[in-house]
């Protein structure tokens, strides 16, 4: 069963990465697309709130960050972060 963590101010949960996943996430930081997604997961794991992550990453929408954390990482793991993807304005995730 996955272990989840959250902060007091931000109740959005993240599955705590195991050591191998955390190492893989750090290696992913070298790639522009997957590195951006890995940075979101690592920041959330360090206890940053979604609004704080939005400011740090200069992202425009909290919802997109939440999608990467919950719908992608929490449900499908780090492999999904490496795939080319488009997040639409709706709740759907479209894979190409």
Backbone torsions as a table, in degrees:
resi	resn	phi	psi	omega
1	UNK	NA	129.5	-179.2
2	UNK	-65.6	148.3	176.0
3	UNK	-98.5	133.0	-179.3
4	UNK	-114.5	149.7	176.6
5	UNK	-131.1	157.8	174.1
6	UNK	-154.1	169.4	177.3
7	UNK	-106.6	167.2	-178.7
8	UNK	-64.2	-42.5	-175.2
9	UNK	-80.8	-21.4	-176.1
10	UNK	-128.8	109.3	-174.7
11	UNK	-86.6	8.6	178.5
12	UNK	-76.0	119.6	-172.1
13	UNK	-86.2	150.1	173.6
14	UNK	-129.9	140.0	173.8
15	UNK	-71.4	126.7	-177.5
16	UNK	-68.8	123.6	179.8
17	UNK	-69.4	139.0	173.6
18	UNK	-74.3	169.4	-174.4
19	UNK	-56.7	-44.3	179.7
20	UNK	-62.2	-40.7	178.2
21	UNK	-65.5	-42.4	180.0
22	UNK	-61.8	-42.1	177.1
23	UNK	-62.3	-42.9	178.4
24	UNK	-63.0	-41.7	178.3
25	UNK	-60.3	-40.8	178.6
26	UNK	-66.2	-36.7	176.0
27	UNK	-67.1	-34.2	-179.5
28	UNK	-66.5	-21.4	-177.5
29	UNK	-59.0	-20.5	-179.1
30	UNK	-73.3	-21.5	-178.9
31	UNK	-93.2	137.5	-177.2
32	UNK	-59.4	-53.3	-174.3
33	UNK	-75.9	-56.5	-178.7
34	UNK	-71.2	-27.5	177.6
35	UNK	-65.0	-36.4	177.4
36	UNK	-63.4	-43.8	180.0
37	UNK	-67.9	-40.5	178.4
38	UNK	-62.2	-39.1	179.5
39	UNK	-61.6	-40.1	178.2
40	UNK	-60.1	-46.7	-178.2
41	UNK	-66.0	-43.8	180.0
42	UNK	-64.5	-40.3	178.0
43	UNK	-64.2	-42.2	179.0
44	UNK	-65.1	-39.8	177.9
45	UNK	-63.0	-30.9	178.2
46	UNK	-78.8	-3.5	174.9
47	UNK	104.2	3.6	177.8
48	UNK	-71.1	145.6	175.9
49	UNK	-80.2	163.7	178.7
50	UNK	-59.8	-44.9	176.5
51	UNK	-60.3	-37.0	177.0
52	UNK	-66.3	-41.5	178.4
53	UNK	-62.6	-40.9	178.1
54	UNK	-57.3	-44.4	-179.4
55	UNK	-69.2	-42.6	-178.9
56	UNK	-63.5	-42.2	-176.4
57	UNK	-90.4	-2.2	-179.3
58	UNK	59.3	36.0	178.7
59	UNK	-89.0	152.8	-174.3
60	UNK	-89.0	-26.4	-170.9
61	UNK	-131.4	128.5	175.9
62	UNK	-62.9	-35.9	-176.6
63	UNK	-59.8	-40.8	179.0
64	UNK	-63.5	-40.2	178.5
65	UNK	-64.4	-44.4	178.1
66	UNK	-61.5	-37.7	178.0
67	UNK	-62.0	-44.6	-179.4
68	UNK	-64.0	-37.8	-179.1
69	UNK	-72.5	-53.3	-172.4
70	UNK	-83.2	-59.4	-173.2
71	UNK	-70.8	-30.0	-178.3
72	UNK	-97.4	-69.0	-173.1
73	UNK	-65.8	-54.3	-176.3
74	UNK	-60.8	-40.5	-174.7
75	UNK	-88.3	-32.1	-171.7
76	UNK	-121.6	-7.9	177.2
77	UNK	86.3	-174.7	-173.2
78	UNK	-75.2	-20.9	-179.8
79	UNK	-59.7	-35.4	-179.5
80	UNK	-66.0	-26.2	-179.2
81	UNK	-70.6	-20.9	-178.7
82	UNK	-85.2	-16.8	-176.0
83	UNK	-80.7	147.7	174.4
84	UNK	-68.0	127.7	-176.1
85	UNK	-143.4	158.4	172.9
86	UNK	-127.2	127.6	173.9
87	UNK	-99.6	121.7	-179.1
88	UNK	-83.6	173.7	178.0
89	UNK	-70.2	-21.5	176.5
90	UNK	-81.5	-175.8	-178.1
91	UNK	-77.9	-8.7	-175.4
92	UNK	-78.1	147.9	174.0
93	UNK	-110.5	121.3	-177.5
94	UNK	-107.0	123.4	179.2
95	UNK	-98.7	136.5	175.9
96	UNK	-115.6	NA	NA
